[in-house]
């Protein structure tokens, strides 16, 4: 998982990586994609995002992550971003690119732990990693546990079944999103002879859900 905490306003090509403590990493917002790059660029600024999604982003994020809609980290896109920080948000301007226009990006934020202190669900563990991996997707969980998860969770918490936070396992996750759930795919792990562990997930919902 790659996050940047830079607050500089100069155009950025490389992303500053921030090592996120496990206690903070558990409070991650959903992905936001409010703009398309069909105009002068792709603008996912905090001002615009807060206007469109009131209450879903904390006042002072401690980290920001950006990726293309197909899941490629912004740092691998080879494009210039200005801004790309926790104060202003994210923007890719077509005129600042050397060749191709901006790709379509989405962003999410790390917030202080108390931002996710709403109503937490029970822990769910519907799958085992004996096949292609461990899949705790929101669609599957809702089918198996109807009415046990709110319509739009705003945080997801993941740990192994023996209580180790997912951020401490060193594994790669194909999905880690409050609105989609969690997935760990065996073939994505390095080294490949260490398959996914068995994970369980929990969601944070609005307090009115309790």
C-alpha positions, 0 to 999 in steps of 0.5 A: 500500500503506497501513501504520500504525506507530502504537502509541497505544491510543486509538480510531482512525478515520484511519490513519497512513501509513508510507512503507516503504523498498523494502528493508523492504517485501520482508518482508511477512507473509501476510494473517491473518483469524482472527476474524469480527465476528459477536460483539462485533467483529472481533479480529485481535490479535497475541496471538491471531494468534501463538497461532493462527499460531506462527512466522509473525509477527516479534517486533517488526513495523515496520508493520501493514496492515488491510483488509476481506476484499474488499480495501478499506483500513481507512482507507476504511471509516469505522470506529473501531479500537482498537487498531490498532498494531504492538504490540497488533494490530488490533480493531474493537469493534461498540459503538464504532461510530456506525452499522453494526457492524464489517466483517470485516477481515484484517491483515498485518505488515511485519517486519525483512528478516532475518525473511524470510531463509529459503529463496528460490525462483528468480524467476518470470515467466510472464506479460507485461503485453500483455493486461489486466495482469501476472498472476503468481498462485500458482495459475498459477505452480504449474501452470506450475512444479510443485513449485518453490514451497512449500505456504505461502510466508511472503514474496513479493518482486516486481520488474520484469524489469530489477530495479526493486523493485515498491515503487519503480514507483508502480504499484497492485497488485491482489494482493501476497500470499505465499499468492496471488501478484501481479497488476498490472491495467492499468485500475487504474493512474493515469494510465491511459495507463501500463500495468503493467510486466513483473514477476517474483516470488520467494517465501520458503519454510521452510528445509526446502524447500531 
